[in-house]
Amino acid sequence: MSGEPLQFDPLALAQEAMQFHRRLVQGMRVLGQVGEVDYGATERQEVWRDGKTVLYRFVGEREPTGPALLIVYALVNRPYMVDLQEDRSLVRGLLALGLDVYVIDWGYPDRSDRWLTLDDYINRFIDGAVDHLSAATGGPVNLLGVCQGGAFSLCYAALHPEKVRNLVTMVTPVDFQTPDNMLSGWVRGLDVDLFVDALGNIPADLMNASYLMLKPFRLNLQKYVGLVDALEDPKAVEDFLRMEKWIFDSPDQAGEAFRDFIKQFYQGNAFINGTARIGEEPVELGFVDMPVLNIYAEQDHLVPPAASRALGGLVGTDDYTELGFRGGHIGLYVSSRAQREVPAAIERWLAERQG
């Protein structure tokens, strides 16, 4: 290192401090003008329910002309990330292209759900929603599984291949033990039995804290400092607050389902090792013989691309397509590039296989 002292321009520092202060003052005025922000831009109708789990149908501006598509989201966050706001909505993009879009909302588990298992989520809730949709549309359904919901959808498609016409997976972990998967590295050392036995359901705040610590500087400090540059723009502030609200509006995790998922998939890498079981039934990805579109994010820190691309060597279909898009785990739904590219890619792929 050089022994020369660091050079500072006192005038430039003073000007920067004054500008920062001006932005904060203006930002306080803007924050006072911003009302309650909410997410979920598209009208939806409840069409089926089992306990807290609800199947919604999205209502577009015109009648659908294309196939029905059922979105299966993860348990960890609310499913509205796929319909966050009017200009950041995978759902609106799909509706505009003519698809008939549905989503499963898992609700908020409480102590009465402590003993729900993966078998309940897959063979009761997903299967019930699929049966309802199949009866309404007259045949096997198209599934779109997101993140953990993609892993659930793979299990479901392997156990009930006759009920799934086409399967789309997005940012879905398949190999849970790739070297670049930091979350997996943490979880593999967890005494999950002690964890669940002590806590019962897993608190959402604890889960959120774990995700934020994967990128502590970026997610706990940098984004809030960066907000100062946007404080004079009411829409930018609303967009930021809407994302923050979604991040921290997370459900608790049903204890037994959490225990089973961590032990089988993060610790046992069940898809790769062929050891996955749902209830008493083995899950063999070779039975996934319908067309599969596997979409991953190239800069994903939660589900690294290699974790998703492992799917190609495991499914039993010859009609397997893999698409990577620039962006991170959340950017795949909310970035302007994703709004242009992802719905169109899904619609085009489905249309080619609908006959």
N, C-alpha and C positions, 0 to 999 in steps of 0.2 A: 504494500500500500504506500501511496505517496505521503510524505510528511507535510505537504502543503495544507494549510487550513482551508476549510470549506468557505466558499465565497457566497455571501448573501447580499441581496440588494434591498436595503431597508424600505425604500420607496415602493418597490414592487410588492414586497410582503404586506405593506400597509394597504396598498390598493387592493390586493387580493382579499385581505381581511374585510375591508369595507364592502367589497362586492359580495362576499359570502354573507355578511350581515344584512345587506340589502335584499338578497334572495330569501333569507330566513324571514325577514319582516314581510315581504310580499307573499311568501309561502303561507304565513299565518293568516293573511287575508283570504287567500285562495282556499285554504282548509276550512275556513269559516263558511265559505260558499258551497262547498261540496256536501251534498246530502248523503243519506244512507246509501251505500253501494250494495248491490246484490249481484248474484250471478244466475245463469240460466236465462238465456236470451229468447228461447223458443217456447211457444205454448206447447203443453203436453197434457195428455189425458191418461188417467189410470185405467188400465184394462184388465189387470189381474193382480191378486194379492195373496200372500201366504205369510201370516204373522207380520213382521216388520218389513219383509221383502215385497217390493212393489214393482210391477212391470208397467212402464209408461210408453205410450206411443206419442211421438213428436208430430205436431201439426204444422205442416208447411203452408206456404202461400198458395200452393196449387195441389191438386190431387196427384199422388205418386203414379208414375208410369213405369217404374222399374221394380226390382225385387225388394222384398222385406229384408231388413238387416237388423239383427239383435246384438246390441253392444253389451258385453260382460266386462264390467270394470273391476278394479282391485278392491279389496276390503279396506285398505289403509286410508284412502281419501274418498271424498264424495265424488260421485260420477260427473259432476257438472263441469269438470275440466274439458270435456268434449263439447260443451255448449256454454263457454264462460261468458261471452258477451257477443254482441251482434257482429262485430268485425273480427272476432276470434272464436270461431265455432266450427268444429269439424262437422257437427250435426247439420248446421245450416248449409254448409257446402254440399253435403250428401243429399239433403232435401232438394236443393236447387237443381241437382242433377237427376232428380226424379225418383230417388230411393225412398222406400217406406221404412223409417228408422224407429227402432225401439231401444230402450235401455232398462237394465235391471238396477234398481236402487235398493241397496242392502239395508238402508236405515241406520239407526244408532243402537247397537247392541247394549243391553243393560244386564243386570245380574241374573235375570231370568234366562239369558242366552249363554250363560257361562259354559254350558256343556254341549253347545252346538259343535259339530265336527265337520271335517271336510266332506264327509259323506252327506251331511245335511245340505251343505252349500251346493254340492254338485248333483247329487242324485235326488234331492228334494226340491231345492229352489230353482236351480238352472233347468232341471228336467221339467218342473211344473210350468215354468215360463215358456220353454220350448214347446211343450205339448199344447199350451194355449195358443201360441202363435201358429203352430203347425195346423191346428184345427181351423184357425181363422184364414190361413192362406192356402191350405190344401196340399201340404207336402212338407218335405224336409226343409229346414231353415238354414239361412246363412248366418254364421256367427262371426262377430268381431270381438276378439278377446284382447284386453288392454293390460299390460304389465302382469301382475298376479292374476288378473282375470283371464289373461292369455294362457297361463299355466292351467287354470281351472278349465278353460275351454279345450285345451289339449286333452286333459283327463276325460272330459265329457265326450269329446269326439271319439276317443279310443274306446270308451265304454258303450257308446250309443252311436256307432257310425251310420246306422240306417236313418238317424234323425237329423243328420247334418249334411246339407247339400254342398256348401263351400265354407272353408274356414280361413279367416284372416286373423293373424296375430300381429300385435303392435307392441314394440319395446318389451317383448316377452322373454323372461329368463328361462333358458332350457339347460344350459350348463351353468350351475350355480357356483362353480369353484374355479372360474378362470383366474389367472394370476392378477389381473388388473381390477378385480372386484373387491373393493375395500370393505363394503358392507358385509359381504360373505366372510371375509377374513375375521371380522369382529364376531359375527354371529356363530361361526363354527366353534368358538371357544365358550359359548354361553351354556350354562347349566340350565337348560330350558325347563326341566322338571321342577327344580327349585324355584325358578322364576314364576312359573304359572301357579304352582302350589301356594306360593306366598301371596301373589297378587290377585289370583282369579282372572278376571278380564284384564287385558293389558291396557293401561291408560294411554289415551291418545297423546297427551303432552309428553310422555316418556318416549313414544315412538317419534314424534316430531323432533325432539331434542337430538335423538340419534341421527336422524337424517340431516339435520342442520350441521352437526359436527363432522359430517363427511367433507364439507368445505367450510370450515368455521369462519375464515376471514371473509370469503365471498358472501356467505349467506347470513352471517351475524353482524357484519359491519359494513362491508363495501357497498352493498345495495342500498343501505340507508344513507350513507354519505353521498352516493350517486343520486339519490332522490332530490337532494338540494338543487341540482341542476335542472330538475323538472318542476320545481315547486311553483313556477309562474304559469304553468300550463294546466288548467283545470282537468282536461281530459287525461293527460298523462298521470296526474295525481289520482284520478278515479281508477284508471287502469291498474296502478300500483296497489291501491287499497283493495281493489277487487281480488287481485292475486293473493295479497296477504290474508284476506278473509278466507279465501278457499284453503290456503295452506294450513291455517290454524283451526278450521272447522272440520276437524278429523274425528271419526268415530273411535271409540275404544274397540279393542279386538277381543272377540270371543275366545276365552282361554284355551279350550281344548282344540279348536281349529288352529289357533296360533301354535300350540305345542306340536301338533301333528305336521303342520306345514314346515316349521323350522327343522324338526328332526328329520323328516323325509327328504326335503329338497335342499335346504342350505347345508345341513350337516351330512346327509346321506347321498346328496346329488342323485336323486332317485331316477330322473329321466335318463341320465347318462349311464347309470349302473343297472338300469332295468329293474329296479326294486320298488317302484311306486305302487301303492295300493290305496284304493278308496273304499272304505269299509272292508269287506272281505274279498273284494275283487282286485286282481292285479291289473295295472294299467300298462298296456303294451302299445307303444306309439306306432308299431307296425300296422295296427288296425286303423290308423288314421289314413284311410285310403281315398278320401275325397280330395278335390283340389285345395291346395294350401298356398296362401300368399303371406309371406313373412316380412314384415316391415320393421326396420330398426333405425335408430338415430345414431349418426356417426360420431357424435361427441357426447354420448350418454355416459354419465358417471355412475348411475344407479344400476343400469343393465348394459354393461359394455357390449359393443357389437358382436364380439366373439361368443358371448353368452347366448345371444339370439341366433346367430348363424349356425350354431351346433344342431339346430332342428333339422336341417336339410339331410343329414345322414341318418336320421332316426325314423322319419315318417314312412308309411308304406305306399304313398302315392307316387306316381311318375309325373304328376302335374304339380310341381313344386316351383314357386317363384319367390325370389328374394329381392327386396328393394331397400336400399339405404338412402336416407335423406339427411342433409346437413342440419345440424341442430342437436339440442340436448333432449333429455327425457321429457321435459314439459314443452320445449320449443316445438316438438313435433305436432302439437295441437294449437299453439297460440301464435307462432311466428307468421309473418306475412308470407314468407316463402311456403310454409306448410299449408296455409290457406289456399294458395294457388295450386299446389302440386299433389297433396295427399288425397283429398276427396276425389279428384279426377282420376288418380291412379287406381283407387279402390273401385270406383264406378266402372272404369274401363275394364278392369280385370274381371269383375263380376259379370258385366254384360257379355263378355266373350264366352262365359260358361253357363249362361242362362238359356242358351238354345233359342 
